Amino acid sequence: MSGQPQLPLKPHDAAVTPAAAYVRMSTEHQQYSTENQLDRIKEYAARRNMAVVRVFEDAGKSGLNVRGRDSLRKMIEEVEKGAADFKCILAYDVSRWGRFQDADESGYYEYICKRAGITVHYCAEQFENDGSPTSNIIKSVKRSMAGEYSRELSTKVFQGACRLIQLGFKQGGAAGYGLRRMLIDQSGQLKGVLAVGEHKSLQTDRVVLTLGPEEEVATVRWVYRAFLDEHLTEREIAEQLNARNVRTDLGRPWTRGTVHQLLTNEKYLGNNVYHRTSFKLKRKHVQNPPDMWIRVKAAFPAIVSTEDFLKVQEIILARAKRFTDEEMLERLRQILSQHGRISGLLIDECDDLPSSASFRHRFGSLVRAYQLIGYTPDTDFSFIEVNRFLRQKHPEIVQEVITQLATLGVHVDRNPANELLVLDHELVVSLVLSRCLHTPAGAHRWLVRFEETHRPDITIVARMDESNHGIKDYYLFPALDQVALRLRLAECNNALLDTYRFDDLGFFYALAERISIEDVA
């Protein structure tokens, strides 16, 4: 339906304004069907002497960014090229235009249309998008609300998924060789095994892992015994499996990588592991460190013993100890020379190379190892290094603050569990580092998350500079003025926010310093 033409205007309808309708339906908002949106848009058009001549539809597409929204991109492209056969664009409301995480991005695409002389109308909104100060304020708030809704929804979905994981339920993904997905109802009654490609039909149903066919379970146990007792490598095991005409759960031949995954995945212990990677709000995939994983032990039937599994992990990690750092990096260069790229799977497929997990263990991350040989992957993983730097930087800055307070005679207790500082047994302070985010439009933003469980009296927010290696400035937020657990800062903010901005912590130290009653008098 993208760009689908409607009935042409009649010659005597020259006064009628040709309009394009943009409709979008995301998977989490089925009530906003594109048909319902289009009906409301046509009613709006009829009242305004407009005629919908084109319909651009993005069905089942998230509004977090323009990636995958081919119709919106095509519409903007036509506008930019001056090839549009319409004079205005009609969208159901601000959220259907997009739930961009940066409100400026939403305004950017509207500005492109405005610059080309094409106005954007939000048909179901209570304000007129006429460029007046009032409409601009309301629209800005609506855009921020649309983005915030997605952020809140992402948090709720993640929390819900974590709860289901802790209850022993599986959250998406294939079962794996030797295991199967079992469907159960809300009362815990078994409903049957799901085949590959099948999904639950009722929202109240859940999925758990159960043992697969006996021959597959026996094969998994044989793989562990062959690795431990016969000292076979992953490739040798794969060759024997293929020689016996044994196929993976996907019906494919075994490789060194698939055997390695079977030997390192905790689900064969019966553990339910979640949040190894993150892909929140359509941002880049993040490989999370093990301390961020959600792990529930003995959630499923185990195929191998804990003792065997841990022995396998020790052997795999020990393989890396035979190599010096330079030897490991040289083998990475060989992979790059042979394939023109490097990935964790390519590393795992090499017989004479430690596993990708060993590289992470030795160098801290695969990205760090890539950097040491001068390789830059197509995907930008720089944010991982930034986060790693900030995690190392935070304790240093906290210690600097403690040292400075001590010179002023302020007693400081540091809670190791939540990193909160308690000054003179009275004032609770939190110090937060906020990294600089670069928007597609070239602007800078800082996201601040306030402590929720133990609300401090004062939150010190240190904003990092553009390089994320130095501190730009500080914000001191008292608990009494915190109305939300999240805050998004721009280069310049409104007067109420920037009242709390300081170039250094001099004001905070003056605030924390104890003064005798006589001196005050």
N, C-alpha and C positions, 0 to 999 in steps of 0.2 A: 504493500500500500504506500510505500515510500515515494513521495513526489507524484502520487497518482493525480491526474488532472480531473477536475470536476466539469460540470456543464459550462460551455463557454458563455461569455456575456453576450447578450443580444445587442445589435447596433443602437437601439433606442435606449439602452441602459448605460450610456456613456458616463452618467453621473455616479454610477455605482462603483465603489472602490474595490478593485480586485484584491483578495486577501489569501494568504497561505495559512493553513492550520497546522500547528505542530502539536502532536499528541504523543505521550509516552506512558508506558505502563511498566512499573518495576515488579519483580516477582513477589515482593513483600506487600504490595498494595493492589491486590486484585480488584478491590472495590472501585478503583479509579480506572475502569476499563476504557480502552481507547474509544469504543462506541459511545459510552456515556459522555466522555470529554467532548467528542465531536458534536454530539447533540447540543450540548450547552454552548459550544463555540458557534454553531450555526444560528442558534437563537440570538446570541449576542450580535452576530453579523447582520441578521435581519433587522434588528432594532437600530443599527448604525448605518444602514444603507450600504452594506458590504456584501460581497459575494465570494464564497470560498472557491477558488479556482484550482488550488493545489492542496494536497494533504501529505505532510511528512510524518511518518509514524516510526517510532522506535518501540517495538513491543517487547516486553520482558527485559528491558535494559535498565540498569541502575543509573541514577542521576548524579553519582558522585564525581564523574568526570566525563569527558567526551569520548574516551576510548570505547569503541564498540557501538557508539551511537551514530551509525552511518548516516541516518536521515538528517540529524541536526548538523553534522559536518557538511553534508551535501548542500543543505539549505544555506548555511553560512558561506560556503564556497561560491554559490550562485550569487549571493548578495555582494560579496567582495568583487566578483568579476563583472558586476553590472548586468548579469544575464537573467535576473529575476523578472518574472512576468506578474509580479504582485507588488502592491504598494504598502502592505502592512502584514504583520505576522500575529496570529491569534493563538495564544496558549491558554490552557484551562486556568492555571494559577502559577504562582512563582515557583512552587515546588516541582511542577511538571516541567518547567524550563530547566530545572536542575537543582539537585541538593549538593552543590559544590561545597567542598570543605573550606575553600577560600571564597568569601562573598565577592571579592574583586573579580574573580574569574567569571562569575555569573554576569556581573556588570560589564565585563570586557566584551562578551559575545553580544550583549544587547547594544553596546556602544558601536560595534562594527555595523550593525543594522541601522542604527540612528545616523551614523556618519554617511551611509549610503542613501539616506532619505526614506528609510523604511522604519516605521514605528512598530513597537511591540506592545500588544495589548494582553492583559491578564483578565480573562473574561469572568472568572468566578470571584475575583477579589473585590473588596469593598471600596477600594480607592481607584482613582483615575490616574493612569500612568502618563501624566501630561507634563512631567518635568518640573512641576512646582515643588517648592521646598518641602511641603507636607508630604506629597507623594514620594519624594525621594527618601525621606526619613522612614516612612512606613515600609517602603520597598526594601530599604537596607536592613531593617529589622526582620522583615519576612525572609530575606535571603539568609541572614544569620540563623534564624529559627529553623529554616529548612536544613541547613548544614548541621546544626546542633542536634536536630532530631535524629539524623543518621548516626552521629557520634553516640548519642544515648542508646539508640537501638543496637548499635554494634556492641556496646558494653553489656547491655542486657542479654543479648544473644550469647556472648562469650560466657557470662556468668551462668546462664542456663545450661550451656554445653558443659561447663566445668562441673556443675552439680550432677548432670546425667552421667558424666564420666566417673565421678566419685561413687555413684550408685551402681557402677558396673556395666553401663550401657556403652555400646560402641557408637562413635560419631563419624559416620561416613568412611569411605575408603573400602578397598577390597579386603577380604578376609585373609588371603595369603594361602600359600600351599600348606596342606595339612589341616586347615581350619575352614569353617563354614559360618555364614551369618544365619543365626536363628532368630526368627521373628516371635516376639511374645506380646501379649495384650497387656492392658493396664492393670490387670489383676495378677499378672505373672504367669499366665497359662501359655504353654508353648503352642504356636500356630503353624510352624513348619519352617523348613530351610529355604532361604532365598537363593535362587540361582543367580549366576553372573548376569548383571544388567537389570535384575529385578529390584524394586524398591517397595517400601511399605506404602500402603494406600490410606491408612488412618493415622492422623496426627498423634493419637494416644498410644499407638503401638511403639514398641522399642525393639532394638536389635542388640543381641549379645553374640559373642563368639562361642562356638562349640567345636568339638573335635570333628574333623572331616572323615573321609573313608579310611578304613583301617590300613590299606596299603600306603596311603599318603602319610599317615601318622608314623608307620613303620619306616618309611623312607626318610622322614625328618630325623628320627632317632638314629638311623644308619649314618646319615651325614655327620652328625655330631660324633658318633663313635669312630667313623673313618678319619675325621679330623684329629681326634684326641688320641686314639689307640694306634691307628695305622699311619698317622702323621702325613696324611695326604693333603695336598694343597687344594685350594678352592677350584682351580682349573682341573686338576686330576679328578676331583670328585665330579665336576660337571661332565667330564669326558666319560666317566663310568656310567653316570646316569643316562647320558645320551646313547651310549652303547647298548644299554638295556632298554632303549626306546621309552624311557620315562620322560614325561613332559611336565612343564610347570603348570600352575593353576590356570594360566592363560593359554595353555596348549602350545607353548613355544619350547625350543631347545634350551637347555641349561647353559649358562655362561658363568664365568668366574664371578661377575657382579651379582647375579641372582643367588648363587650359592653363598656369597659373602653376606648378602642381606638376610638370608635365612639364618646364618650363624650369629647375627648381631641384633636381631629384632627381639625385644623383650616380650612380645606377645606369645612367643613359644614357652616363656616362663609362666604365662598366665597373667602377666601384668597389662593393665590398661593404661597406655601412655598417650597423652594429648598435649597439644601446644608446642610441638617440636619446632614448628614454623608458624609464622604469622603472615596474614595477608589482609589486614583490617582496612576497611574503607577504601578498598581497591588500590592500596599503596603497594610498594614493592614487597616481594617476599622477603621475610627476615628469618634467618636461622637462629632460633633462640638457644641460649646456653642451657645446659641440663638443669641448672637450679631454677629455671622458669617452667620446666615441664610439669604437667599435672600427671602424677603417677599414682595408680591404685594397684597394690600388689594382690595377687591371687584372685583377680576379678573373673578370670576364665579358667577352664581346665588346662593344666600345664602339659606340654608334650615332653619337655626335657626337664631335668632336675636343676635346681639353682646351682649346685656344685659344678655340674658339667658346663652350664652357661658361663659361669664366672671363669672357669678354666680356659674356655675358648677366648674370652675377652682378654685375659692375661697374655695368651699366646699372640693374639693379633696385635696388641700394643707393644709386646716385646719385640716384634719384628722391626719396629721403627728404631729400637735402641741399637741395632747393629749398624745403623747408618749415622754418619755425622750430618750436621745440618747442611753442609755444602753438598754432600752426596745425595741427599734427598732433593735438594733444589736442582741439582744437575739432572736428575731423572725427570723432574718436572719440565725442564727445558727440552728434554728429548721428546716428551709427550707433545709439547707445543710444536716442536719442529715436525713431528710426524703427522699430527692431526690439524694443526693450525689453530687449535683452541684447547682449553683445559676445562674439565668438569670433575666433580666427585665421582661420577660413574666411570669416566675414562681412567681415573686413577685406580679405582677398584678392579678394573678389568686387566690391569698389568700385573703379571706374575712376579716380576722382580722389583716391585715397588710396594712400600707399605700402604696400608689402606688410607682412604681419605680421613677416617677418624684419627689415624696416627698423625697425619699432617696437622689437623686441628689441635691435637694434644701438644705437638712439638712447637708449633708456631703461633698458637693462640687462635688461629682461624685460617681457613683456606685463602681468604682474601689477603691476609698478611703474607702468606707464602707466595701468592701470585705477585704481589708488589715487589717481593725480594728478587724476582727474576725479570721484573719489568713488564709483566703481562697485565693488561687491563681488560677484564671481561666486558662483553657487550652490556650486561646489566650493571647499573651503577650501585655498587655496594658501599659507597663511601660513608653512608649514614651509619653502617655497622661500626666502622672505625671511629666515627664521631662519638657514638654512644659509648664505645669502649673507653675513649679518652675521657669523657665526662665522668664515667664511673670511677676512673682512677683519680680524676681531678677533685671530685667532691670531698673525699676525706681530707685532702690537703687544705682545701679552703676552710672546711670546718675547723681543722686544727689551728689555722691562722687566726680565726675568729676567737677560739678558746684562748689562745696565747695572748691576744690583744686584750681580751676581757680580764685575764689574770693580772696583767700589768696595771689595770685600773682597780684592782682589789675586788673583782667580782668572782664569786665562787660559782663554778660551772660543773654540773653533773651531766654526763653524756649517756643517753640510753642506747646501748648497742643494738637493741632490737629494732628500733624505729628511727635512730639517729637524731632524735629530738634533744635539744639542749635545755636544761633547767637552770635558770640563773638565780642564785641565792635562794633556792628552794621555793621560788615564787613565780617567776616569769618563764613560760615555756616558749621556746623559739624553734622554728624549723627553717633550714636553709635549703633552697631548691635551685638547681642549675637548669636554665631553660635554653635549649639549643636554638640557633637561628635557622629557620626554615625558609627556603627560597621558593616563591610561587612561580608558576609558569609566566606570569605577567612581569616578573622581575622584582617584585616587592619582597619585603622581609617580614616574617611573622614569628612570634614566640608563643608557644602553647604552655600554659601553666596549670599544673594539677596540684590542688591543695590536699593536705593530709586530711583524710575523712575520719578514720577511726579515733585518733587522738588529736583533736582540734587544738593546735598551738595558739598561744595568745598573739604571736607575731610570726608571720611568714616572710622570710627574706628571699626574694627572687633575684638571682643574679642572671642577667641577660647576657648571653655570649655574643661576641661580635660576629661579623660575616664569615670569618674563617673558622669559628667555633673553637678557637684556641686561646682567646683572651676574653676578659669580661668587659662588656660595653657599659653597663650601668646597673643600678640596683633599684628594686621596688620593695618598700616595706608595707605589707598589708596587715592591718590589725584584724583579729578574728571578728570583731563587731561589725566590720564593713564588708565581710565576705558573704556574698549572697549566692554564690555558685561554687561548685567544686572544680570547675574548669574556667579558664580565662584565656582569651586569645588577644595578645598584644601586637600592635603594629608599630611602625617607626615613630609615629606621632599619634597619641590617643587623645581622648577628650580630657577636659580640664579636671574632671573628678578622678580619673585614673592617674594622670600625670602629677597630681598632687603628691602621690606617694613615691615619685621617682627621685633618685639621688645619684650623684656621680660617684660617690664612695660611701663607706659605712660610718663616716664621722658622726652623723646624726644618731645612728643606732648606738654607737659607743657612748655618746653623751646621754642617751636615754637610759642605757643600762647601768651607768656609773652611779654608785650609791653616794648620796649627799646627806650629811648630818642635818638634823633639824635646826641646829644653831646657824649653819651656813644658809639654810633656806630663809630663816628669819632675818 
